[in-house]
Amino acid sequence: MVSPNPFSNLLRAMILLIISFCILGCATVEGALIPVEATVPGASKVDILVATTRMRATDPKQFFSGNRSPEPSFAEFLVSIPPEANRRQGEVQWPRRVPGNPATDFVTLKAEIMSRAQAMGRFHQLVRQGPQRRVLVFIHGFNNRFDDAVFRFAQIIHDAGAPVVPVLFTWPSRGRVLAYGYDQESNTYSRNALESTLGTLAADPAVGEISILAHSMGNLVALEALRQMAIRDGHIAHKIRNVLLAAPDVDVDLFRKAVLDMGKPRPAFTLFVSQDDRALAISRRVWGTVRLGAVNPEEEPYRSELEGTGITVLNLSGLRTGDSLNHSKFARSPEVVRMIGQELIKGQTLTDSRIGLGDRIIQVTTGAAAAVGTAAGLAVSAPVAIIDPQTRDTFGSYADDLGRNLSGTLAP
């Protein structure tokens, strides 16, 4: 007879809660990244370089799967974004059928798999063409398929209007709610590749400054790679100036230890938190530990620790967007994304000693943005949703996975 298992019951509750926020029947169209012949007048283009630890997909329409590759792969995607008259700011407009319509949908104009040498050569070319020689490395979170990550990063770059060279580091996420454990271990699997990628980018003489934006579970591999770089080389590459931790699904103690291990000097850290983040509340119940993205920076011991380490915090607990889980507030708030992009364009930093970004966020939202600690460099930030209703699988696939995964959690 199978006895009740508290963790099994918790997992059931977690899955049902997450599924309840999904819009059923909105599956991603296979082949959404296959290039179309041409775009339309008024459309925007975002050229994204990709480094990934995902394995090449057996289906060529998917390019990369959720499986782990023994060696990193590289690619370039040129994304076409619909004209502003047809755009919903903060949203990825997925095609309903393939090929997509560039007038109304996100589509690609180029999709090229590259060798490392080809990718680094193309990167050098793009950086030299850029007006400010700035690079933004984006690391997505849990439950992201490859096409999710490409289109979401393109949306972030476009809506922010930031003059950066976009580099997407995408790790092997299954793109399924029930694969949380697999995704978490894929983070650890990918830390060497991320460290190597960051080191290679920083070594390019054309690069002036690198910013890192990590979301949710992607913060784990970001912190691990930076910690590993500091231990291996004695310091973090000096061109890595800013690290933005958006809704980090990371244990607070792990974060504290990682920052200490990085030593000084280290990049300027900006932490985005929200105490009403439902996804992180679920994660806390699963792990039994406080998640960094949900701490209250006004409470001890967090306030003193953040002040002592010089980390700037934006508390967005009052910000209201269309995200049911409150886990993708920046992505769903175009005003905030644009304001942060302007900070990057002007080369300004977020500070607690002047009227800056936090004050302007208050002016345009009902949220309360509080800065804690010393000034920190700020680049563009817009986390990816833990559940993107445009890209999730159908309820049928959830039901199949539910049975398979829960069967393994019941104690004999």
TIVO-146561 format. One record per residue (C-alpha): z, y, x; residue in one letter. Coordinates in steps of 0.001 Angstrom, whole numbers, padded with zeros to 6 digits, always signed. Example, Ala and Ser with C-alpha at 12.3 -4.5 7.8 and 13.67 -1.06 7.14 Angstrom:
residues 2
+007800-004500+012300a +007140-001060+013670s 
This chain:
residues 412
+000000+000000+000000m -000914+003463+001287v +002090+005734+001578s +001852+009485+001018p +001092+011520+004088n +002221+015180+004050p -000619+016237+006303f -003126+014447+004089s -001823+016339+001060n -002021+019602+002971l -005552+018862+004079l -006579+018086+000512r -005136+021386-000662a -006834+023255+002168m -010237+021764+001432i -010006+022364-002292l -008935+025952-001713l -011818+026637+000642i -014355+024948-001612i -013110+027059-004523s -014373+030162-002717f -017838+028778-002064c -020796+029607-004243i -022139+026197-005102l -025789+025411-004796g -026573+028067-002154c -027664+025767+000614a -029403+027106+003681t -033147+026636+003523v -034234+024325+006314e -036626+025989+008691g -035386+029550+008127a -035755+030257+011858l -039378+029136+012077i -041350+032285+012951p -043593+033990+010418v -046919+035480+011476e -046010+039156+010989a -043391+041482+009578t -043860+044441+007212v -043823+048220+007699p -040296+049605+007821g -038684+046349+008924a -036336+046360+011922s -036364+043962+014858k -033449+042551+016841v -034185+040587+020017d -031411+038064+020725i -030990+035900+023812l -029131+032646+023243v -026989+030451+025473a -025677+027345+023770t -023829+024100+024324t -025436+022666+021201r -027809+019747+021516m -031451+020163+020588r -031981+019082+017002a -034096+016029+016243t -035641+018069+013446d -037652+020811+015188p -037139+023127+012205k -033430+023374+013064q -033860+024060+016811f -030213+023206+017676f -027746+020892+015950s -023968+020718+015765g -023830+017975+018408n -022626+018637+021956r -025085+018870+024802s -024129+017801+028345p -025951+020877+029715e -026363+024397+028291p -029662+025407+026718s -031256+028832+026395f -033559+030518+023904a -034818+033828+022570e -035146+034779+018895f -036761+037959+017595l -035320+038589+014129v -037019+040774+011537s -034670+042533+009098i -036008+043890+005775p -036662+047619+005312p -033596+049656+004386e -034805+050083+000810a -034489+046315+000376n -031319+045826+002420r -027785+045062+001332r -025685+046424+004189q -023261+043900+005625g -025197+040939+004226e -027559+038365+005668v -030422+038018+003218q -031475+034408+003480w -034958+033321+002389p -035001+031195-000735r -037980+029282+000552r -039881+028862+003817v -041650+030859+005037p -039430+033784+004147g -040681+037147+002956n -040118+039814+005662p -039983+042484+002962a -036819+040987+001458t -035524+038290+003822d -034255+037815+007340f -037014+035994+009221v -037934+035397+012848t -041044+036603+014620l -040378+034660+017804k -038415+031518+018630a -038730+030304+022198e -036721+027673+024049i -036290+028663+027701m -035058+027334+031005s -032044+029030+032574r -034287+030831+035060a -036604+032069+032314q -033672+033259+030195a -032054+035155+033070m -035383+036755+033952g -035858+037890+030360r -032279+039143+030246f -032816+041234+033378h -035947+042721+031840q -034198+043672+028585l -031207+045206+030365v -033444+047346+032565r -035258+048584+029460q -032033+049510+027694g -030867+053123+027852p -027241+052371+028711q -027354+048935+030422r -024714+047578+028068r -024493+043967+026950v -022709+042501+023949l -021861+038800+024004v -021042+037414+020565f -019137+034159+020009i -019072+032956+016418h -016268+031186+014607g -015618+027961+012724f -018131+026479+010294n -021290+028081+011647n -024656+026407+011898r -027094+027623+014509f -029152+029660+012063d -025933+031170+010642d -025013+032515+014065a -028467+033915+014876v -028945+035790+011615f -025357+037048+011404r -025440+038456+014925f -028759+040152+014146a -027148+041750+011087q -024192+042979+013131i -026402+044547+015790i -028713+046164+013239h -026019+047564+010964d -023989+048930+013872a -026991+050623+015450g -025540+049978+018899a -027779+050224+021993p -026790+046911+023565v -028603+043827+024776v -027400+041093+022373p -026470+037734+023883v -025335+035008+021510l -023146+032240+022885f -023114+029517+020271t -020978+026408+020596w -021357+023085+018734p -019974+023776+015281s -020829+021243+012615r -021280+024018+010065g -019048+022155+007608r -015625+023060+006250v -014349+019527+006799l -015202+019488+010515a -012346+021781+011577y -011002+019349+014165g -014424+018709+015665y -015110+022440+015891d -011763+023121+017538q -012423+020535+020237e -015971+021834+020715s -014391+025130+021774n -012609+023472+024674t -015762+021543+025504y -017714+024813+025836s -015373+026897+028005r -017056+026013+031327n -020470+026948+029977a -019203+030261+028625l -017490+031085+031912e -020709+030323+033783s -022769+032398+031357t -020481+035414+031652l -020494+035149+035443g -024278+035004+035555t -024647+038025+033270l -022137+040028+035307a -023951+039168+038549a -027160+040826+037361d -027380+044172+039217p -029055+045801+036207a -025959+045293+034031v -023591+048231+033713g -021007+046910+031263e -020320+043756+029255i -018383+043619+026000s -017333+040386+024307i -016942+040046+020556l -015347+036802+019377a -014544+035838+015826h -012026+033405+014365s -012075+030104+016280m -014560+031575+018751g -011659+033533+020221n -010244+030301+021622l -013225+029563+023876v -013450+033243+024837a -009839+033365+025998l -010091+030024+027770e -013242+031059+029637a -011750+034392+030748l -008488+032748+031791r -010414+030121+033743q -012546+032778+035454m -009446+034720+036507a -007793+031625+037965i -010937+030401+039711r -012096+033742+041158d -008790+035569+041369g -009951+038125+038795h -012215+038611+035801i -015629+040052+036655a -015179+043824+036693h -018250+044434+034521k -016507+042685+031625i -014804+045816+030308r -014009+045141+026666n -012922+042064+024729v -012752+042328+020955l -010745+039638+019179l -011721+039628+015499a -009480+037630+013134a -008576+035223+015964p -007632+031738+014819d -005519+031258+017942v -001881+030313+018427d +000150+033407+019365v +001905+031658+022259d -001398+030415+023651l -002765+033957+023567f +000333+035341+025283r +000035+032786+028091k -003701+033288+028501a -003314+037056+028928v -000590+036583+031530l -002719+034081+033435d -005594+036585+033563m -003464+038920+035646g -004507+042480+036418k -006813+044243+036323p -008188+042695+033176r -010561+043868+030433p -009386+046169+027660a -008428+044058+024656f -008806+045210+021062t -007263+042985+018422l -008261+043098+014741f -005639+041638+012420v -005099+041286+008691s -002024+039861+007048q -003988+039008+003893d -006477+036773+005717d -006451+033635+003583r -008403+031537+006062a -005790+032163+008745l -003022+031443+006247a -004579+028012+005724i -004884+027513+009473s -001214+028386+009926r -000241+025717+007398r -002391+023144+009190v -001096+023931+012688w +002404+025069+011778g +002157+028076+014107t +001501+031780+013670v -002161+032716+014089r -002879+035760+016213l -005224+037345+013666g -002543+037460+010990a +000411+038990+012856v +001989+042247+011708n +001721+044553+014749p +004554+046722+013436e +007043+043863+013549e +008906+042495+016548e +008338+040790+018855p +004638+041593+018417y +004920+045370+018620r +006778+045378+021927s +004594+042676+023428e +001359+044404+022455l +002611+047724+023767e +003767+046075+026991g +000410+044443+027656t -001624+047514+026683g -003479+045811+023843i -004823+047984+021048t -004541+046677+017502v -006318+047640+014312l -004457+046434+011248n -006947+046047+008400l -004634+044425+005891s -005460+046976+003205g -009225+046883+003641l -011046+045562+000584r -014490+043995+000817t -016438+041378-001082g -015033+038540+001028d -012786+036297-001039s -010979+034959+002034l -010492+038389+003661n -011746+036826+006880h -014966+038814+007348s -013935+042369+006588k -015980+044087+009254f -019129+042212+008346a -018711+043148+004686r -017842+046802+005329s -020981+048597+006515p -019142+051905+006926e -016766+050407+009463v -019554+048627+011330v -021559+051825+011645r -018570+053831+012831m -017773+051317+015537i -021409+051334+016603g -021209+055102+016981q -018194+054704+019251e -020272+052487+021502l -023217+054882+021466i -020974+057778+022494k -019199+055735+025134g -015840+056557+023552q -012737+054415+023470t -010215+053751+020779l -006934+055481+021484t -003615+056077+019807d -003414+059641+021120s -006300+061303+019308r -008033+061269+015941i -010413+058411+016404g -011863+055357+014750l -008692+054231+013005g -008290+057567+011236d -011883+057563+010085r -011531+054030+008748i -008659+055272+006581i -010875+058053+005263q -013558+055705+003964v -011521+052694+002876t -008282+051914+001131t -007100+050115+004254g -004508+051209+006761a -005709+051150+010376a -002904+051386+012910a -003431+051578+016657a -000782+049998+018865v -000628+050171+022653g -002674+052104+025169t -006339+053024+024939a -008775+050136+024938a -012549+050140+025314g -014281+049551+022019l -017671+047989+021418a -019343+046904+018211v -017285+044503+016081s -018145+042630+012916a -016734+039138+012480p -018735+036365+010920v -017459+034912+007655a -015692+031556+007835i -017654+030757+004711i -020997+032502+004254d -021944+031834+000628p -025614+032129+001519q -025471+029321+004050t -023121+026643+002848r -024000+023121+001900d -024078+021979-001679t -021048+020571-003435f -022504+017111-003156g -022309+017116+000636s -018752+018426+000463y -017801+015562-001817a -019324+012994+000526d -017521+014429+003548d -014300+014761+001575l -014145+011040+000991g -015017+010117+004565r -012637+012548+006243n -009634+012107+004012l -009804+008332+004308s -008969+008712+007973g -005881+010847+007367t -003920+008404+005230l -001136+006574+006999a -001078+002780+006499p 
